[in-house]
Amino acid sequence: MTQEEVEKVKEIIKIHKNTDNYTTQDVLQSLQNGGSIDQVTFELFRLIVKRPRIHKEVYINKSQPWVQRILEKGEKESSMFHVFKWFPNQLTGQEYLSNLLFLYNSNYKNTRKIIHLLDDGKGRNKIPYFHLFFIFVFKKLYNRKINLSSMDDLKLLFSETHFDDFLDRLIKEYGYLKKLGGETFSFRKRYDNLDKFIKVDTQSINDADIGLDIGGGFMTPALSRLFKKNMVCLDKNNLSESLELSKDLFNYPEDYIAELKNQKYIMFDSMTDSLPKDYNSYFITSFGFMASTVAVDQFYTDKYGDLENPFLTYMSCKRVSELIVDNKEVYIIMWARPTTRVSENKLISLKFKNGVLTEYDLLSDPDSTKYCTSNEFGCSQRVNFV
């Protein structure tokens, strides 16, 4: 990938910070006409990043110390901002979040020092989900499971006086911290109600020569069960290594762990790797990856400069477009779970034949009237500090 190509994608992302100048129907009509790899990629990208006309706004008092830290560092850089994103509809009444903010804002013992250490992490030491990291480190420190709703457990954790040394030991033992805080974040039953939202073409799934799950993580066996199709997991993480570190975070039963250990897996990086082209027909899933806001690996930002979300979305669309333009039969279902934007199209189901879109089904919420209070499809509202 050349710097020129990178700059082209950056410009496309910049332009699509505002998506009011086109409709979902515009995109679908363009896909029905087909086009080059760049054209199809562009339309798939526009379909995914399309924002609703209206979205819910949440306002949080910026005088509290937690918010002041975010504003000083910048929303984009601060993992502390993600706390509001991951619990966007539980800003009050959610015990973990309330307790965490209280301990930080009241400057309880070493709370701020510990949170700042986590917030300052960069690259592969940046913690995606504080609550998952707390689960891991609590077990490591005290040999028992944390009760995230317990003020006493959080107080115990934030009383640690040498947390920086502890983090250094974790890095030496495990290589980097991101894998300990939900680098692969998968709840296996999250998508079981898919057929309540969109039509699933079981015949096309059965007839497909291969099933590919892009960015599948630990979800692929669950999708294999859901679609009754042996899916191949495409992921850039080493799943066997991640499993040993993460299985306790998600309370997977033994039979599911066994399926994960036997899961067929291909190391795949959408920034550089094309999808296998050895088949005529494909069933592709991407639940919480393509249509989400996954950050680009630090290796690429070091090489090309800042690559903001949704850069990986664009590159993943390109990998699928390569198959479409090559006249492969492609049936793809994407479940959107973005964390830094509100999406109009929550579920996207598309079928392509001979390079053009032939069938589609969408779960759309253009006016944010149906799913504006749900975390099920990622971010559902914009957070503002006043």
BELGINOR-V567117 format. One record per helix or strand. SS is the DSSP state (H for helix, E for strand). FROM is the first residue (numbers start at 0). TO is the last residue. If there is no record, write none. Layout:
ss->SS from->FROM to->TO
ss->SS from->FROM to->TO
//
This chain:
ss->H from->2 to->14
ss->H from->23 to->32
ss->H from->36 to->48
ss->E from->55 to->59
ss->H from->64 to->72
ss->H from->78 to->85
ss->H from->94 to->104
ss->H from->110 to->118
ss->H from->122 to->124
ss->H from->129 to->141
ss->H from->150 to->156
ss->H from->162 to->173
ss->H from->177 to->179
ss->H from->193 to->195
ss->H from->201 to->206
ss->E from->209 to->213
ss->H from->216 to->226
ss->E from->230 to->234
ss->H from->238 to->249
ss->H from->253 to->260
ss->E from->264 to->266
ss->E from->280 to->286
ss->H from->297 to->303
ss->H from->310 to->324
ss->E from->328 to->334
ss->E from->344 to->352
ss->E from->355 to->363
ss->E from->380 to->384
//
